Amino acid sequence: MADTTTINPATQANAKSSKIERFPIQMRFNNLKNQGLLWYPAWRDLSLYLNPTRGFFFNAVPNSGYKIDHSVVIDGYAARCIRDLASGMISGLTSPSRPWFKLEIEDPELMEFDPVKRYFDEVQLRMHSVLAKSNIYECLHMEYEEIATFGTCSMSILDDYNDVIRGRVFTIGEYFLGQGPDNRVNTFARQFWMTVAQLVKEFGLKNCSDSVQSLYKTHNTENWIKILHLIEPNDDRIPGYADFENMEYRSLYFEDNAMQDRYLELGGFEEFPVMAARWKLTTTADVYGRGPGWDILGDDKMLQKEQREKLLILAKVGNPPMQADASVQNVNTLPGGLTRSSSLLPNAGVRAAYQVSPDINAVREDILEIKKAMDDSFHRDLFRMLLNEASRPANVTATEIAEKQSERLSMISPVVTKLGNELLKPTLSRVYNIMNKFGLLPKAPKEIAEMDIHVQYISILAQAQRMIGITALENDIAFGMNIAKGTGDMSVLDNYNIDEIAQEHSKAIGNPAKTRNAPDVVVAKRKARAEAQAKAENAAAMSQIAAGAKDAGAAAKDLASAPMNTNSALDRVLSGITGRQ
């Protein structure tokens, strides 16, 4: 993992002295925006029906509370499904309360080297501490909501003086993405608003446009100004130079519609600071993803329609349309209401216009079927299991999840893998590099100084996915044990490499590396145990020999003192030897 570098605004080149032409920058920004606008109709539909509090589009006003249109959304079931998925992802994939990742190198033998194991254990401990103190988990929760709704999510991580790192989440519609030939996102364009006061404080008065300076000097500090921000690969860089103009990625802030070749801030990063993830891509040309929100949008529209019809049916049953005879005056349908009619027409009255006999149960059953389809799309049974079990004293285990939700785990496995590659791995790499820049990590052992570091996920979901394979291994071993017990032939167990099985099982369930002994330590322990056992057996044998010699000496003494010619055992032995009668 390479070091991360960001440029402080105080060290930026003055906007007026910039050599970076604005025209190509503005063109690239506009092209990214125009491509993103093609997705706006779908995103606005998803926001309107599924998650009205997310999304920011071109006609939105900054810092405004929007009224949710409950004439469109009268059943918030989709929003609850999204909430459960996001909470389940936090609990099952990136839990703040339990370790969810490990760092390692590809060399398995070196990973068993004690200094290397202890280094990674300490690094992981410090990274978990920094993550817990920052706002990253809050950001991840919002990211999971975004990607569940729109299929795409995006956030940035910057260094922070107080908390080491600080995350910022962007909602769909306010940013646009570009990707490289490897289909990885490497360009980020954002449009946002700042007040005049914020603008001057953030970038300095001299870097602002003449119109902003005029507004500031006339005390119109709360006017909103549209700002554009572009982060892109720096194709003009000269490798080896440390200044911002030669970093891997350049970062440019400028006012919308401001004069050419003028910037609020110029900066750069040694690595892409934005984590942009997609639930799934339809084609390699797609920059933005599609998620479960796309799958259930039609179901949700049908749900809203049926809920309106159900309410209409209930209203007609409780307050049906009425008809009254001409002689009836002042119809009052309220409880206890008085309606007057003529005595000349004794049968005159008020009655329902038509008989309403709806099958309300059929409507309810159809609504439940729609909700069940939405549950399946959001994998709600899996995530609710995580949430429900995690709240109990005995937390859910990966084995229990693998046993109860193996089919669901197989379905969501590609998504978990993609989130790991596009969201979690870049997040951890960014955190590691920022901490390394600030000297917050221990010194790495010289044996791994030039090696690449990889991430292994040990969250409850990641373990459950691996436990599907471990369960097969356990079943195989149990089968062998049953054969051995049934036949009495224990040689069948020679087919199993017990040491490798123990190591793989420990890794799969996410035990810390320091809990496993290295192979040379295992060999040494077994050798010492064998030597101790052999020594104990030798001592027992010598003791038995000594006891036998003692018994033989006592017998000889008794035999020597026995009287002769008394027909004793000694007399009989001697008569057998000498032939004496």
Buried (B, 14 or more C-beta within 10 A) or exposed (E): BEEBBBBEBEEBBEBEEBEBEBEEBBEBBEEBBEBBBEBBEBBBBBBBBBBBEBBBBEEEEEEEEEEEEEEEBBBBBBBBBBBBBBBBBBBBBBBBEBBBBBBBBEEEEBBBBBEBBBBBBEBBEBBBEBBEEBBBBEBBBBBBBBBBBBBBBBBBBBBEEEEBBBBEBBBBBBBBBBBEEEBEBBBBBBBBBBBBBBBBEBBBEEBBBEBBBEBBEEEEBEBBBEBBBBBBBBEEBEEEEEEBBBBBBBBBBBBEEBEEBBBBBBBBBBBBBBBBBBBBBEEEEBBBBBBBBBBBBEBBEBBBEBBBBBEEBBEBEEEBEEEBEEEBEEBEEEEEEEBEBEEEEEEBBBEEEEEBEBEEEEBEEBBEEBBEBBBBBBBBBBBBBBBEBBEEEEBBBBBBBBEBBBEBBEEBBEBBEBBBEBBBBBBBBBBBBBBBBBEBBEEBBEBBEEEEBEBEBBBBBBBBBBBBEBBEBBEEBEEBBEBBEEEEEEEBEEEBEEEEBEBBBBBBBBEBBEEBBBEEEBEEEEEEEEEEEEEEEEEEEEEEEEEEEEEEEEEEEEEEEEEEEEEEEBBEEEEEEEEEE
